[in-house]
Amino acid sequence: MKPLTLVFDLDGTLVDTAPDLAGAMNAVLVAHDRPPVPPAEVRHMVGRGARALIERGFEVTGGPVDPSAMDAHFDQFIAYYGAHVADASVPFAHVREVLTRLKAAGHMLGVCTNKPEALAVSLLDALDLNRFFGAVLGADTLDVKKPHPRHLSETVKRIGGDMGRTVMIGDSEVDAETARNAGVPSVIFTFGYTQFDPATFGAAALLDGYDALEAALAGIAAKLDTEA
């Protein structure tokens, strides 16, 4: 297979981060006399960044967040999360083995996430995953973030990839929308963080686990070769 450029989302795609994200969000909520949200519910709130997560947390625990307090809430969230970024977060099953094979096969790998870049790098370092990726772009790396297509295209540029052979690999409607906006196919995992039905995202492949990723990518590559 001719090498592909593979751009991965992070939360809910590479790593199950919901327990630690829930811990950070709940630290903010409890500090402001709101009840904590169960981690299982937080899984459906993740994907659009920390501020959106905080907003959702306040909405489901008694009413909207005070916009004038958002910066302080965000800072509190980031401080807590930065200190607990990998307490309970773990890579999804078979991630390391599959990334090892993909890299060995010559594919170019990058991460495009709506998590702040420093936290994304810290998490990947803590889990010994950063070594697989040529670039990690977070929500604050550029002046845009997913689903803006430049967040993806700049990731591709920084790893020396080819937009014509790029695949966005994620778990949410944000990842699928990013891929559509950039004009590239997407692979969506069904185990991630979204409140919507992944079957409605229009992905080139919808997968239940990493054990099916390489075959799906081979199929996408064959189609790209035919269209070239």
Residue pairs with C-beta under 8 A, 6 or more apart in sequence:
1 105
1 217
1 218
1 221
1 222
2 165
2 221
2 225
3 105
3 106
3 107
3 108
3 165
4 107
4 108
4 165
4 166
4 167
4 217
4 220
4 221
4 224
5 107
5 108
5 110
5 156
5 159
5 161
5 162
5 163
5 165
5 166
5 167
6 102
6 107
6 108
6 109
6 110
6 166
6 167
6 169
6 217
7 109
7 110
7 111
7 112
7 152
7 155
7 156
7 161
7 166
7 167
7 168
7 169
8 14
8 109
8 110
8 111
8 112
8 133
8 169
8 170
9 111
9 112
9 113
9 146
9 168
9 169
9 170
9 171
9 172
9 174
9 175
9 192
10 17
10 111
10 113
10 115
10 120
10 123
10 124
11 17
11 18
11 21
11 46
11 47
11 113
11 115
11 192
11 193
12 18
12 43
12 46
12 47
12 170
12 171
12 172
12 189
12 191
12 192
12 193
12 194
13 92
13 169
13 170
13 171
13 175
13 189
13 192
14 91
14 92
14 95
14 111
14 129
15 89
15 90
15 91
15 92
15 95
15 123
15 127
15 129
16 89
16 90
16 91
16 92
17 46
17 89
17 123
18 39
18 40
18 42
18 43
18 46
18 193
19 39
19 87
19 88
19 89
20 81
20 84
20 85
20 86
20 87
20 88
20 89
21 42
21 46
21 53
21 81
22 36
22 37
22 38
22 39
22 42
23 80
23 81
23 84
23 87
23 88
24 50
24 77
24 78
24 80
24 81
24 84
25 37
25 42
25 45
25 53
25 54
25 57
25 77
26 36
26 37
26 57
27 76
27 77
27 80
28 54
28 57
28 73
28 76
28 77
28 80
29 35
29 36
29 37
29 57
29 58
29 61
30 36
31 76
32 73
34 57
34 58
34 61
34 62
35 61
35 62
37 45
37 57
37 60
37 61
41 60
42 53
42 57
43 192
43 193
44 193
44 194
44 195
45 52
45 53
45 56
45 57
45 193
45 195
46 53
46 172
46 193
47 114
47 171
47 172
47 173
47 174
47 175
47 193
47 194
48 114
48 174
49 114
49 115
49 139
49 145
50 74
50 77
50 78
50 81
50 115
50 116
51 70
51 74
53 77
54 65
54 70
54 73
54 74
54 77
55 64
55 65
55 70
58 64
58 65
59 65
65 73
78 116
78 119
81 119
82 118
82 119
82 122
85 119
85 122
85 123
85 126
86 122
86 123
86 126
86 127
89 123
89 127
90 127
91 127
91 129
92 189
92 191
92 209
92 210
93 209
93 210
93 211
94 209
94 210
94 211
95 129
95 210
96 128
96 129
97 210
98 210
98 211
98 213
98 214
99 109
99 129
99 132
100 132
101 214
102 109
102 132
102 214
102 217
103 109
103 132
107 217
108 134
108 159
108 160
108 161
109 132
109 133
109 134
109 159
110 133
110 134
110 135
110 136
110 137
110 155
110 156
110 158
110 159
110 161
111 120
111 124
111 133
111 135
111 136
111 137
111 155
112 137
112 146
112 151
112 152
112 155
112 168
112 178
113 120
113 136
113 137
113 138
113 139
113 146
114 138
114 139
114 145
114 146
114 174
115 123
115 138
115 139
116 138
116 139
116 140
117 136
117 137
117 138
117 139
117 140
117 141
118 138
119 138
120 136
120 138
121 130
121 136
121 138
124 130
124 133
124 136
130 136
133 159
134 158
134 159
134 160
135 155
135 158
135 159
137 151
137 154
137 155
137 158
138 145
139 145
141 151
141 154
142 150
142 151
142 154
144 150
144 151
145 151
146 152
146 174
146 175
146 177
146 178
147 174
147 177
147 178
147 181
148 178
148 181
149 178
149 181
149 182
149 183
151 178
152 166
152 168
152 178
152 179
152 181
152 182
152 184
153 163
153 182
156 162
156 163
156 166
163 182
163 183
163 184
164 224
164 228
165 221
165 224
166 182
166 184
167 179
167 184
167 185
167 186
167 187
167 204
167 217
167 220
168 175
168 176
168 178
168 179
168 182
168 184
168 185
168 186
168 187
169 175
169 186
169 187
169 189
169 213
170 176
170 178
170 179
170 186
170 187
170 188
170 189
170 192
171 188
171 189
171 190
171 191
171 192
171 193
171 194
171 198
172 188
172 192
172 193
172 194
173 194
173 196
173 201
175 186
175 188
176 186
176 188
176 201
176 202
176 203
178 186
179 185
179 186
179 203
180 186
180 202
185 203
185 204
185 205
185 220
185 224
186 201
186 202
186 203
186 204
187 203
187 204
187 205
187 206
187 207
187 213
187 216
187 217
187 220
188 198
188 201
188 203
188 205
188 206
188 207
189 198
189 207
189 208
189 209
189 210
190 198
190 206
190 207
190 208
191 208
191 209
192 198
198 206
199 206
204 216
204 220
204 223
205 212
205 216
205 219
205 220
207 213
207 216
